[in-house]
């Protein structure tokens, strides 16, 4: 029997469809989704999950309608400034990291991200990685570019290149044990293309705002009963 997962990834899908069910504008669903993240922090701490990676905004999401994009940026800023969340982050020593091409965000959103990373960089009890302006293929391409510059500068010998060396040039070198996707779709959608190769995947029909503690516990229970052979 496998042990409890240390690192969980979640694709936070279904916010817009949830809002449509409530007869509201699609982008209003992101408000419900943001509120659910606060509850998720509590649940993961209760069961001893030390690290989470949350797929909050993909590279493709930049193509959303302008009104929705602006609304999302407003939600992000409010979330980063939320006193309750910030108190929870600092009192529980949660390190916050943003993985992706975050320089593409508006300046005020980008600066909020960097401030939060700087304020929590020395915490090591828990880690939350927000995948924003993120894409798994983009991450690998960016890693190759960084690696290439290091080879050109003579810092790395190409003959010494292996997986362990390459991982150092990715946005994140921690690998999730378990990945959950809400929203009913059964695809990986460019999430953690490198790090998720041996993760156990769970696809839920529930929309992200509908996700509850019992759903998390069921995924963890099922994970614990899977035999992880890692190709052996």
C-alpha positions in Angstrom: 0.0 0.0 0.0 1.3 3.4 -0.9 1.8 6.1 1.7 -0.1 9.3 2.0 0.9 11.8 -0.7 3.3 14.5 0.3 2.7 16.7 -2.8 -0.7 17.2 -4.5 -1.3 19.0 -7.7 -4.8 20.3 -8.6 -6.2 21.6 -11.9 -8.8 24.1 -10.7 -11.3 23.6 -13.6 -15.0 24.3 -13.9 -15.4 27.8 -12.4 -17.2 29.3 -15.4 -19.5 26.3 -15.9 -20.4 26.5 -12.2 -21.4 30.2 -12.6 -23.5 29.4 -15.6 -25.5 26.9 -13.6 -26.2 29.7 -11.1 -27.3 31.9 -14.1 -24.5 34.3 -13.5 -21.8 35.7 -15.8 -19.2 33.0 -16.5 -16.3 34.9 -15.0 -18.1 35.3 -11.7 -17.3 31.6 -11.1 -13.7 32.5 -10.3 -14.8 34.2 -7.1 -16.3 31.0 -5.8 -13.1 29.2 -6.9 -10.9 31.6 -5.0 -12.9 31.1 -1.8 -12.5 27.4 -2.1 -8.7 27.7 -2.1 -8.8 29.0 1.5 -10.7 25.9 2.6 -8.3 23.7 0.7 -5.4 25.1 2.8 -7.1 24.0 6.0 -8.0 20.5 4.7 -4.5 19.8 3.4 -3.0 20.9 6.7 -5.4 18.6 8.6 -4.2 15.6 6.7 -0.5 16.5 6.6 -0.1 17.5 2.9 3.2 19.4 2.8 3.0 20.8 -0.7 0.4 21.8 -3.3 0.7 23.0 -6.8 -2.5 24.7 -8.1 -3.1 25.3 -11.8 -4.7 28.7 -11.6 -4.0 30.4 -14.9 -2.7 28.8 -18.1 -0.8 30.4 -20.9 -3.9 29.8 -23.1 -6.1 31.8 -20.5 -4.5 35.0 -21.9 -6.9 34.5 -24.8 -10.0 34.9 -22.6 -12.3 37.9 -23.3 -10.9 41.2 -22.0 -13.8 41.6 -19.5 -13.0 38.2 -18.0 -9.3 38.7 -18.0 -9.6 42.0 -16.1 -12.0 40.4 -13.7 -9.5 37.6 -13.0 -6.7 40.1 -12.4 -9.0 41.9 -9.9 -9.6 38.6 -8.1 -5.9 37.7 -8.0 -5.0 41.1 -6.4 -7.8 40.7 -3.9 -6.7 37.2 -3.1 -3.1 38.2 -2.6 -4.2 41.2 -0.3 -6.8 39.2 1.6 -6.0 39.6 5.3 -7.4 36.2 6.3 -5.3 34.4 3.7 -2.2 36.3 4.6 -2.6 35.6 8.3 -3.1 31.9 7.5 0.1 32.0 5.3 2.3 33.6 7.9 1.0 31.9 11.0 1.4 28.5 9.4 4.8 29.4 7.7 3.6 28.6 4.2 6.1 29.3 1.4 4.3 30.8 -1.6 5.8 30.3 -5.1 4.6 31.3 -8.5 5.6 29.1 -11.4 5.2 30.2 -15.0 5.9 33.2 -17.2 4.5 35.6 -14.6 6.3 38.6 -16.1 3.4 38.5 -18.7 0.9 39.7 -16.0 0.0 43.4 -15.5 2.7 45.1 -13.5 0.6 45.5 -10.3 -0.3 41.8 -10.3 3.3 40.8 -11.0 4.6 43.0 -8.2 2.0 41.5 -5.7 3.3 38.0 -6.6 6.9 38.9 -6.1 6.1 40.6 -2.7 4.4 37.5 -1.5 7.2 35.2 -2.6 9.8 37.5 -0.9 7.8 37.6 2.3 7.5 33.8 2.6 10.8 32.7 1.1 12.2 31.5 4.4 9.2 29.4 5.4 9.5 25.7 5.1 6.5 24.1 7.0 4.3 24.0 3.9 4.6 25.1 0.2 2.0 26.3 -2.2 3.0 26.6 -5.9 0.6 28.7 -7.9 1.0 27.8 -11.6 0.1 31.0 -13.4 0.9 32.0 -16.9 1.9 28.4 -16.9 2.3 25.7 -19.5 4.2 22.4 -19.2 5.6 22.6 -22.7 6.5 26.3 -22.2 8.3 25.3 -18.9 10.4 22.8 -20.8 11.2 25.2 -23.6 12.2 27.9 -21.0 14.4 25.3 -19.2 16.1 24.4 -22.4 16.9 28.1 -23.1 18.4 28.5 -19.6 20.4 25.3 -20.0 21.7 26.4 -23.4 22.9 29.7 -22.0 24.8 27.9 -19.2 26.4 25.6 -21.7 27.4 28.5 -23.9 28.9 30.3 -20.9 30.9 27.2 -20.0 29.1 26.7 -16.7 27.8 23.2 -17.7 29.5 20.6 -19.9 26.9 19.2 -22.4 28.3 15.7 -21.8 27.2 15.9 -18.2 23.6 16.6 -19.0 21.1 14.2 -17.4 17.6 14.5 -16.0 18.8 15.6 -12.6 20.8 18.4 -14.1 18.0 19.5 -16.4 15.4 19.6 -13.6 17.4 22.5 -12.0 16.4 24.7 -14.9 12.6 24.1 -14.6 10.2 26.4 -12.7 9.9 23.7 -10.1 11.8 20.5 -9.4 9.4 19.0 -6.9 7.2 16.2 -8.3 3.5 15.7 -7.2 2.5 12.2 -6.0 -1.2 12.8 -6.9 -2.9 15.2 -9.3 -6.6 16.0 -9.2 -8.5 17.6 -12.1 -12.0 18.8 -11.4 -14.6 19.8 -14.0 -15.2 16.6 -15.8 -12.6 16.7 -18.5 -10.1 13.7 -18.7 -7.0 15.3 -20.0 -3.8 16.8 -18.5 -4.0 20.1 -20.3 -0.3 20.9 -20.4 0.0 20.7 -16.6 3.4 19.6 -15.1 4.4 17.8 -18.3 7.8 16.9 -16.8 7.1 16.6 -13.1 3.8 14.7 -13.4 5.0 11.7 -15.4 4.6 9.3 -12.5 1.8 11.1 -10.6 -1.4 9.2 -9.9 -4.2 11.1 -11.7 -7.8 11.5 -10.5 -10.5 13.1 -12.7 -13.6 14.4 -10.9 -16.9 15.4 -12.4 -17.5 18.1 -9.8 -16.6 21.7 -10.7 -13.8 23.3 -8.7 -16.2 25.4 -6.5 -18.1 22.2 -5.6 -15.0 20.4 -4.4 -15.2 19.4 -0.7 -13.1 17.9 1.9 -14.7 14.4 1.4 -13.6 14.6 -2.3 -10.0 15.3 -1.2 -10.1 12.4 1.3 -11.5 10.0 -1.2 -8.7 10.8 -3.7 -6.1 10.3 -0.9 -7.7 7.0 0.1 -7.7 5.8 -3.5 -4.1 6.9 -3.9 -3.1 5.0 -0.8 -4.6 1.8 -2.3 -2.8 2.1 -5.7 0.4 0.2 -6.4 3.0 2.7 -7.7 5.5 0.8 -9.8 7.2 3.7 -11.5 7.6 1.6 -14.7 9.2 -1.4 -12.9 
